[in-house]
Amino acid sequence: MGSRLEIHPASESEKIEAYRNVHEVWGGGLSLAAHVERRLASIQHNRARWFVGCLDNRVVTSLGCFPIQFRLYGQIEPGIALGAVHTLPQHRGRGFAPQLIRWVEEHERARGAALSLLYSDIDPGYYAKLGYQRCAAWERWTAVPPAGLEGRTLTRIEPQHHRSTIVELYDQFHSQLPLSIARDGEYWDYLFAKGASNQFYLLENRDGHRIGYAWLRREPNRLTICDWAVDSDADEHTLFQAILCTASVCRAKMAGGWLPDRAATRAVFGQPELRKREITMVKSLHGGLHVCQTCLAAAQHFREIDHV
């Protein structure tokens, strides 16, 4: 058996082989065939460029590389998001995944990428050794009060009919942060397609002015906040309270998701907790680009809908 890992962009057959390999981790209870079929049809997975490391023409390690843009102190920086990093169990402990990650980073740096993002499901120390910095990554779930909870209500909408309002609210909220995910038109198209089964709501003030939106996913017994933005910090509490009212009407037992550690979150949902999975980590791919602690803290505003 060869010992030198051959790393390259995946062919279509190698991508399918990588999909088969990751079934043991991300199969979600599906059969192998159904799992592969779902990934081949996935809007999310089809957006990635897939890379593989092979031994004797067999895929033993793989990852997906998703294009993404960041706003760093007002400057748009091209970047990547790495996902589905996987090595076959019998080949772990040989440094294959780090080799693959470094190769992909170099490949994407040459294409202009300045930052790399990933969400770690394992000990973040593993990726810290590769230069990734751990960001603030909070979540909060709270029990939903019984139906009849009083508060401002949300208006259900079709997002494409209110696209300009949604984009304006997102940009206005996030442009003030030192680090955020920059969503251009193509990326918004992708998000709307990816989250087509979710529900979009607008929040209006008493004068009918649109002051926020919430993108929610209804699941058995719970309501997940996938994305949200408000016109001003003062509107956060109103939006969160309205989301909780919506969860009550939907008869959800729990509501929450990725929520930052801010006053409005604590007031409505309670004190957020650090996520044990999907931990946000970033790395500069450009020698002159520094990601400071203030930026790492701002990453708590990355939304669940952006997860790769």
C-alpha positions as CSV (number, residue, x, y, z in Angstrom):
1,M,0.0,0.0,0.0
2,G,1.3,3.5,-0.9
3,S,2.0,5.9,2.0
4,R,2.1,9.2,0.1
5,L,-1.2,11.1,0.1
6,E,-2.2,12.4,-3.3
7,I,-4.3,15.6,-2.8
8,H,-6.3,17.2,-5.6
9,P,-9.8,18.6,-6.5
10,A,-12.2,15.7,-6.5
11,S,-13.6,14.2,-9.7
12,E,-17.3,13.4,-9.8
13,S,-16.6,9.8,-8.9
14,E,-14.3,10.8,-6.1
15,K,-16.9,13.3,-4.7
16,I,-19.4,10.4,-4.6
17,E,-16.8,8.2,-2.8
18,A,-16.2,11.0,-0.3
19,Y,-20.0,11.2,0.3
20,R,-20.0,7.5,0.9
21,N,-17.1,7.8,3.4
22,V,-18.8,10.5,5.5
23,H,-22.0,8.4,6.0
24,E,-20.6,6.9,9.2
25,V,-20.6,10.4,10.7
26,W,-23.3,12.4,9.0
27,G,-25.6,9.7,7.7
28,G,-28.5,11.1,9.8
29,G,-30.1,7.6,10.0
30,L,-30.4,7.3,6.3
31,S,-29.3,4.3,4.3
32,L,-26.0,4.7,2.5
33,A,-27.8,5.0,-0.9
34,A,-30.3,7.6,0.4
35,H,-27.5,9.5,2.1
36,V,-25.5,9.8,-1.1
37,E,-28.6,10.7,-3.1
38,R,-29.5,13.5,-0.7
39,R,-26.0,15.0,-0.9
40,L,-25.9,14.8,-4.6
41,A,-29.2,16.8,-4.7
42,S,-28.3,19.2,-1.9
43,I,-28.2,22.9,-2.8
44,Q,-25.6,23.4,0.0
45,H,-23.2,20.6,-1.0
46,N,-23.4,21.4,-4.7
47,R,-22.1,24.9,-3.9
48,A,-18.8,23.6,-2.5
49,R,-15.7,22.6,-4.3
50,W,-14.6,19.2,-3.0
51,F,-11.1,18.1,-2.4
52,V,-9.7,14.7,-1.6
53,G,-6.6,12.9,-0.4
54,C,-6.1,9.5,-1.9
55,L,-4.0,6.4,-1.2
56,D,-3.7,3.9,-4.0
57,N,-6.5,5.7,-5.9
58,R,-8.9,5.4,-2.9
59,V,-10.3,8.5,-1.2
60,V,-9.2,8.3,2.5
61,T,-9.8,12.0,3.5
62,S,-11.9,14.7,2.0
63,L,-13.5,18.1,2.7
64,G,-15.8,20.7,1.1
65,C,-14.7,24.2,0.4
66,F,-17.5,26.8,0.2
67,P,-17.0,30.3,-1.2
68,I,-17.9,33.0,1.2
69,Q,-17.1,36.7,1.8
70,F,-16.3,38.6,5.0
71,R,-16.6,42.2,6.0
72,L,-13.5,43.0,8.1
73,Y,-13.6,46.5,9.5
74,G,-15.7,47.6,6.6
75,Q,-13.5,46.0,3.9
76,I,-14.9,43.1,1.9
77,E,-12.5,40.2,2.0
78,P,-12.9,37.0,-0.1
79,G,-12.7,33.8,1.9
80,I,-13.6,30.1,2.2
81,A,-15.6,28.0,4.7
82,L,-14.4,24.4,5.2
83,G,-16.9,21.7,5.9
84,A,-17.3,17.9,6.2
85,V,-13.6,17.4,7.0
86,H,-13.4,13.6,7.3
87,T,-10.8,10.8,7.3
88,L,-11.7,7.1,7.1
89,P,-11.4,5.6,10.6
90,Q,-8.6,3.1,9.7
91,H,-6.4,6.0,8.4
92,R,-6.8,8.4,11.3
93,G,-3.9,9.5,13.4
94,R,-1.6,9.8,10.3
95,G,-2.0,13.6,9.8
96,F,-4.0,13.2,6.5
97,A,-6.7,15.8,7.3
98,P,-4.2,18.5,8.3
99,Q,-2.3,17.8,5.1
100,L,-5.5,18.2,3.1
101,I,-6.5,21.4,4.9
102,R,-3.1,23.0,4.4
103,W,-3.2,22.0,0.7
104,V,-6.6,23.5,0.2
105,E,-5.7,26.7,2.1
106,E,-2.7,27.2,-0.2
107,H,-4.8,26.4,-3.2
108,E,-7.5,28.9,-2.2
109,R,-4.9,31.6,-1.1
110,A,-3.6,31.5,-4.6
111,R,-7.1,32.2,-5.8
112,G,-7.4,35.2,-3.6
113,A,-8.9,33.9,-0.4
114,A,-7.9,36.0,2.6
115,L,-9.8,34.2,5.5
116,S,-10.9,30.7,6.2
117,L,-13.8,29.7,8.4
118,L,-14.9,26.4,9.8
119,Y,-17.3,25.1,12.5
120,S,-15.7,22.5,14.6
121,D,-17.6,19.5,16.0
122,I,-14.5,18.2,17.8
123,D,-12.0,19.6,20.3
124,P,-11.2,23.0,18.8
125,G,-7.6,22.5,19.9
126,Y,-7.2,20.2,16.9
127,Y,-7.8,23.1,14.5
128,A,-6.0,25.6,16.8
129,K,-2.8,23.7,16.0
130,L,-3.5,24.5,12.3
131,G,-3.7,28.2,13.1
132,Y,-7.5,28.6,13.6
133,Q,-8.7,30.9,16.3
134,R,-11.7,30.1,18.4
135,C,-14.5,32.6,18.2
136,A,-17.4,33.4,20.5
137,A,-20.0,30.8,19.7
138,W,-23.1,30.8,21.8
139,E,-26.5,29.2,21.8
140,R,-29.6,29.3,24.0
141,W,-32.7,27.3,24.2
142,T,-35.6,28.1,26.5
143,A,-39.0,26.6,27.3
144,V,-41.8,28.3,25.5
145,P,-44.6,29.7,27.8
146,P,-48.2,28.4,27.2
147,A,-50.3,29.8,24.4
148,G,-51.6,33.3,25.2
149,L,-48.2,34.9,25.8
150,E,-48.7,38.7,25.1
151,G,-46.3,40.7,23.0
152,R,-45.7,42.1,19.5
153,T,-46.6,39.6,16.7
154,L,-44.6,38.8,13.6
155,T,-46.0,38.9,10.0
156,R,-45.4,35.8,7.9
157,I,-44.0,36.8,4.4
158,E,-42.5,35.4,1.3
159,P,-38.8,36.5,1.5
160,Q,-38.3,37.2,-2.2
161,H,-41.2,39.7,-2.1
162,H,-39.4,41.7,0.6
163,R,-35.8,41.0,-0.5
164,S,-34.7,44.6,-0.5
165,T,-36.0,45.2,3.1
166,I,-34.3,42.0,4.4
167,V,-31.0,42.8,2.7
168,E,-31.1,46.3,4.0
169,L,-31.8,45.2,7.6
170,Y,-29.1,42.5,7.5
171,D,-26.5,44.9,6.1
172,Q,-27.4,47.7,8.5
173,F,-27.1,45.5,11.5
174,H,-23.9,43.7,10.5
175,S,-21.9,46.5,8.8
176,Q,-21.4,48.0,12.3
177,L,-19.5,44.9,13.5
178,P,-15.7,44.6,13.0
179,L,-16.2,41.1,11.5
180,S,-19.3,39.7,9.8
181,I,-20.3,37.6,6.8
182,A,-20.9,39.7,3.8
183,R,-23.9,38.5,1.7
184,D,-23.9,39.6,-1.9
185,G,-26.8,38.9,-4.3
186,E,-25.6,35.4,-5.3
187,Y,-25.2,34.4,-1.7
188,W,-28.7,35.6,-0.8
189,D,-30.1,33.6,-3.7
190,Y,-28.3,30.6,-2.3
191,L,-29.6,31.2,1.2
192,F,-33.2,31.6,0.0
193,A,-32.9,28.3,-1.9
194,K,-31.2,26.5,1.0
195,G,-33.8,27.7,3.5
196,A,-36.8,27.4,1.3
197,S,-38.6,25.1,3.7
198,N,-38.2,27.6,6.6
199,Q,-40.5,30.4,7.5
200,F,-39.8,34.1,7.1
201,Y,-41.3,36.9,9.3
202,L,-41.2,40.6,9.5
203,L,-41.4,42.8,12.6
204,E,-43.1,46.2,12.3
205,N,-43.3,49.0,14.8
206,R,-46.6,50.6,15.7
207,D,-46.3,53.0,12.8
208,G,-46.0,50.1,10.3
209,H,-42.3,50.6,9.8
210,R,-40.3,47.4,9.2
211,I,-37.8,47.1,12.0
212,G,-36.6,43.5,11.9
213,Y,-37.0,40.1,10.4
214,A,-36.7,36.5,11.7
215,W,-36.0,33.3,9.7
216,L,-37.4,30.4,11.6
217,R,-37.4,26.6,11.2
218,R,-40.2,24.6,12.7
219,E,-39.3,21.2,14.0
220,P,-41.1,18.7,16.2
221,N,-41.5,20.5,19.5
222,R,-39.2,23.4,18.8
223,L,-38.7,26.6,16.8
224,T,-35.1,27.3,15.7
225,I,-33.9,30.8,14.9
226,C,-31.9,30.5,11.7
227,D,-31.3,34.1,11.0
228,W,-32.5,37.5,12.1
229,A,-31.6,41.2,12.1
230,V,-33.1,44.4,13.5
231,D,-33.1,48.1,12.6
232,S,-31.4,49.0,15.8
233,D,-30.1,47.4,19.0
234,A,-33.1,48.7,20.8
235,D,-35.4,46.5,18.7
236,E,-33.7,43.3,19.6
237,H,-35.7,42.7,22.7
238,T,-39.0,43.3,20.8
239,L,-38.0,40.9,18.1
240,F,-36.9,38.1,20.5
241,Q,-40.2,38.6,22.5
242,A,-42.2,38.4,19.2
243,I,-40.3,35.2,18.3
244,L,-41.2,33.7,21.6
245,C,-44.9,34.6,21.1
246,T,-44.7,33.0,17.6
247,A,-43.3,29.8,19.2
248,S,-46.1,29.8,21.7
249,V,-48.7,30.1,18.9
250,C,-47.0,27.3,17.1
251,R,-47.2,25.2,20.3
252,A,-43.5,24.7,20.3
253,K,-42.1,23.5,23.6
254,M,-38.6,25.0,23.0
255,A,-37.3,28.0,21.1
256,G,-33.8,29.3,20.5
257,G,-30.7,28.6,18.5
258,W,-27.4,30.4,17.8
259,L,-27.9,33.6,19.9
260,P,-25.2,36.1,21.0
261,D,-24.5,37.0,24.6
262,R,-26.3,40.3,24.7
263,A,-28.7,42.0,27.0
264,A,-31.8,41.2,24.8
265,T,-30.9,37.5,24.6
266,R,-30.5,37.2,28.3
267,A,-33.7,39.1,29.0
268,V,-35.9,37.0,26.8
269,F,-34.1,33.6,26.5
270,G,-31.8,33.5,29.5
271,Q,-28.0,33.4,29.7
272,P,-26.5,31.8,26.5
273,E,-24.2,28.8,26.7
274,L,-21.0,28.1,24.7
275,R,-21.7,25.7,22.0
276,K,-20.1,22.3,22.4
277,R,-20.5,21.6,18.6
278,E,-20.4,23.8,15.6
279,I,-17.8,26.0,17.2
280,T,-16.9,28.9,15.0
281,M,-13.2,29.2,14.1
282,V,-11.4,31.5,11.7
283,K,-7.9,31.8,10.3
284,S,-6.1,34.5,8.3
285,L,-4.7,33.2,5.0
286,H,-3.0,36.5,4.4
287,G,0.2,37.5,6.2
288,G,-0.9,41.1,6.6
289,L,-4.4,40.4,7.7
290,H,-4.8,40.1,11.5
291,V,-8.0,38.8,13.1
292,C,-8.0,40.5,16.5
293,Q,-9.9,39.5,19.7
294,T,-12.6,42.1,19.0
295,C,-13.3,40.4,15.6
296,L,-13.4,36.9,17.3
297,A,-16.0,38.3,19.7
298,A,-18.0,39.7,16.9
299,A,-18.3,36.3,15.2
300,Q,-20.9,35.5,17.8
301,H,-23.3,37.1,15.3
302,F,-22.6,34.6,12.6
303,R,-26.0,33.0,11.9
304,E,-27.0,29.3,11.8
305,I,-28.2,29.7,8.2
306,D,-24.6,30.4,7.2
307,H,-23.4,27.1,8.6
308,V,-21.8,24.9,6.0
